[in-house]
């Protein structure tokens, strides 16, 4: 009997290496407010959490200014940045292997729903997920636990053998782990993404995978 059957994946930094497009869009948004980030590595913080949180907590924006910055961010990102992106090597093979062994796979992302759909379609991997949930463009359902809750609702509705104790989350940032734990789910930290191993350990990841291959082996071991 499988230890876990339902696997929820974050998208940015877990399935796709989306950093370049997000960081470029963030730099343009900050510049529109007269902020020129001289250290591009600091822009990595925009990969993963809701955008308004990054502008407010890291750059001191008001909520109103954060949403103005998000509008600038999206002007670039939806046309260009979204496609400055690639699927991590080994991910597609892993997903196909998991599904061939009876696992149910889903996306739980803080990325806006239309962008989640566009990315999955662009890389021709939509059919490797039973459902894919993102946030709404107005910021609704941006908290990771809210996204996960909606994924679980859909899986319960669609899968007759659904059981919460058979669900595990995979993500590369502390927000993924916090969101999973808030829903009483275990979480695997994907250390090959945009969060450091220390960040994942400090957040209390139940497991950590340093590479996609490590993740593949770990998930298969649950079958």
N, C-alpha and C positions, 0 to 999 in steps of 0.2 A: 504494500500500500504506500502511495506517495506521501512523503512528509508534507510537502507543499504541492499544490496543483495550479494555483492561480498566481501568476507573477505580474506585478505592476512595475512598469519601467518609467522613470523620468525620461524626458526626451533630450534636452540640451545637456551635453556633457556626459550622457550615459549611452544613448543610442547614436547621437550625432555630435560631431566636433564642430559646434556652432559658434565658438568663440570669436573668430575673425569678424563675422558680420555684426554680431552684437556689440563687440568692442568698438568697431568703426562707427556704428550708429550712436553709441553712447558718447564717443568723442565729439561728434557733430552736435549732439544735443547739449552737451556741456559748453561747447564753444559758443552756442547761441546765447548763452548767459555770461559770456566773457570769461569762461573758465577753460584754460588750455592745460590739459593733463600732460605733464612732461614725462611721467613714468607710465607707459602704456600697460605695464603689468597690473597696475592698480585698477584698470578697466575690467579685469577678469571678474571683479566682484559683481558685475552686472549679469554674469552668466549664472542663471539658476533662480535667484529670488525674484519676487514681483518687482517691476521696475520702479514703482513709486517708493518702495521701501529703500532701494539703493540710493535714489536721489535725496530722499529725506534724511536717512540715517548716516550716509557717508559724506554727503556734500552740504547738508544743512538746509536743503530747500524747504520752503513751505509746501503744504499739500497742493495749493493752487499752482505754484511754480513747477512742482514735480509733474503735474499733469500737462502743463504747457511744454515741458521738456520731453515728455513721453510723446506728445504730438509730433515734435520735431524728429525724435528718434524713429517714429513709425514712418514718417515721410521717406526716410532713407531706407529703413529696414525692409518695408514691404515690397519695395521695388528692386533693391540691390542686395542688402545685407542678408536677407533670408536665404539667398542662394550662395553666399560666401560661407559654405557649409559642406560637410561631407559625413558619410556614415563611417563610423569607426571600423577599421579592418577586423573581420571576424564576427561582426554583429549579425549580419544576415545569415551566415551559416549557423550560428548559435540559435537564432530564432527558429530556423527551419528544423533544426535538430530537436529543440524543445517541443515544438508542435507535433513532430512525428512521434514523440514519446508520450503524447497525451496532455501536455501542459496547456493551460489557457493563458494567453499573454495579452496585456493591455497597456495603454499609455496613460500615465497620470502626470500632467505637465502644468506648470504655472504660465506657460506660453498661451497667448490668446487662441481660442478654439480654431478660428479660420487659418491661423498660421500653422497650427499643429497639423491640420488637414492638408495644407499646401505642402509642407515639408514631407509628410509621409507619401503623398501622391507623387511629388517630384522625384523622390528616390525609389519609387515603385515598391514600397514596403508596407503599404496600407493593409494588404491582405495577410500580413503576418501578425496582426493584432485583432482580437475579437471586439475590442472597443477602444476608443481614444478620447480622452477628456482633457480639455484645457480650461483656462479661465475665460470670462467674458471680456469684451473690449472695454467696458466701463469699469473694469476692476472687480466686478462681482465674481465670487468663487476664486479669488486669487490666492487665498490661504491654502497651503498644500493639503491640510487635513480636509478641507472642503472639497478639493478636487478628488482626493482619494475616496471620500464618502460617496461621491457621485459615481465613481467607477464601481465601487462595491454594490451600490444600488442596481446598476445596470447588469452586473454579473449575476447577482441574485435573481434578477428578473429573467435572465436568459438561460441560466445553467441550472438544471434540476438537481445537480449534485453539489451546488455551491455550499461552502462552509467557511466561515470567517477564519477558523483555525487552520485552514489550508492555504491562506494568502500570505505572500511575502512581497515586500517592496524593494526595488533597486534604485539607488540614486547617488549622485556624486557630491551633493552638498548637505550641510547640516539641516537645511530646511526639509529635505526629503526624509531624513531620519526623524526629525521632530514631528513632521506630519504623520508619518507611519505610526510612531509611538503614541501620538494623540488618539489614533484610531485603534490602539492596542494591537498593532501589527509589528512583526519583526522587520528589520531593514538591513539590506546589504549595502555597504558603502563602496561605490565604484571609484577607487583611488586613481584610476587612469584619467578621470575627468578633471573638473575645475576646482574641486575642493581638495585640500591636502589630506594626507593620511591622518595627521594630527587633528584636523578639523573633524574628520569622521570619527576618530577614536573619542575625542572630547564630547561629541554629540551622543555617544553611546551606541554606535553601530553594532549590530549583533554579529555581523560578519564583515570582513573587508576583502575585496578582490583588487589586486594591484594591476591586473591586465584583463583584457577581454577574455583571453583564454582561461585565466584563473576563474573568472565569473562563470564561463561556460562549464567548466569542470564542477564548480560548486553547485550550480543549479541542477546539473544532471545527477549529481549525487543524491538529490532529494527525490528521485524517481523510485 
